[in-house]
Amino acid sequence: MNTSFIESKISHFSFTLPHCKCMHHNNKVISFAPLMLLRSSSHKSLKVANTPKITYYRDTWLDLMAINHLSHNLQAVAGIQIEKDGYDGLLEACKVVILKFDPVQQSQLGLEGLKRSIPKQIFPLMKALIPPSKFTRELFAKFAGLFFAWLIGSSELKESEFNGKREKNVVHIKKCRFLEGSNCAGMCINLCKFPTQTFIKNSLGMPVTMVPNFEDMSCEMIFGVEPPPPDVDPATKQPCYKLCKMSRRHTIQSCS
């Protein structure tokens, strides 16, 4: 199979939490955009004295189209509306969802937002044509790292042992844009990790385990590996960050 269509790279930008206005959304869902044309955009890290290094992103207009597409669909399913566009608008929408809904509802809304944002017509065909194998695990890993760089940041493929053999089925996200922007473990777990794991498994028949590292804000997506149940997943034991950008503290379930 020719995989050159996923070789276009994408990228990113930083986040400052703006004031938002919540209201009932008209439930209008933005139609799917031609995101396959996404390409690289520049980003850089800036170190300020006595503060952690911050990554700044310069999104292309196609990056922004993808970001706004996901943000508007999340707002639609949550019944909210955020005035800000771009990546900070997406993060603000996620903040409102975290504050308004319990952890189970957060994951459900995150999953529904993903389902509305990505055309589901392609999944039955993909499942039929490329059943689980070393090829599909490596293909999905490559696809995820390139196609969603605007959301997660830069990444690289890594090997892991699968059924006694080595294969490149791991996406190592060097510093997750979403986690760095929100600085909130609850948003990472309930609006990214759990919904993404469920979405990929249900849509493509491919299990995937996401392993965030809350110390350096990296993350690994391991394709072909079933995730542990939420009640024993180590990620759910993560307490709130001391510098969490949310306006209130969370229970262990919502900021785990």
C-alpha positions, 0 to 999 in steps of 0.5 A: 500500500502506498503510504506517501499520502500521510507524509505531509507534516503539521504543527502547532502553537502555544496557549494562554487561557482567555476569558470565555462566554458559555451559551447554548450552541445551535448544535451545528457541526462543521463539515469535514475539511480536506485535512490531508493537505496539512503541512509543517508549520514552524515552532520554537521553544523559549526559556524564560528565567526560572520558568519551564521551557515553553513551546510556541507554535505558528500554525498554518491556515490548514492547521487552524482549520483542523483545530477549529473543526475539532473545537467547534464539534466539541462545543456542539456536543457539549452545548457551549460556545467559545468566542476564541478560535485557534488552539487556545479556543480549543483548550478553553472549550476543553476547560469548560467541559471539565468544569461543567461535566463529571469525568464519565460525561467528559470522556463521552463528550470527547469521544463524540467530538472525535466521531463528529470530526472525522468522516466515519465512512472511511473506517469500514473500508479500512477495517476490511482492507487492512486487518490487524497485522505488523503492517497496520500497526506500523501504518497507524502509528506513522499516520497518527504521528504525522496527521495529528501533529497539529494537535499533539506536537512533534513525535517520532516512531519507536520500536517495541516488542510485540509477540516476541518481535520488534516493530515500530508500533509506538508514537513517541510524542516528545512534548504533548502540545495539549498537555503543555497547553492545558497543564491539566492532568484531568483534561489529558486523561478524560478528553484525550487519552480515554476518548482516543483509545476508545475511538481508535479501537471502535473505528479501526478495530485496533487497540491502542494504549496511551501512556502519558508522562506527567513529568516531562509531558511526553506521551506514547501511543502503543498500537496493538496493545489493549489499555488497562481498565481505568480503575487500575490505569497508572495515569488515573493516579496522577494528582493535579499539577501544582500549576494547573491552569484550571480555576478549581481543584479536582477530585482524583477522578477528574484530574487523575 
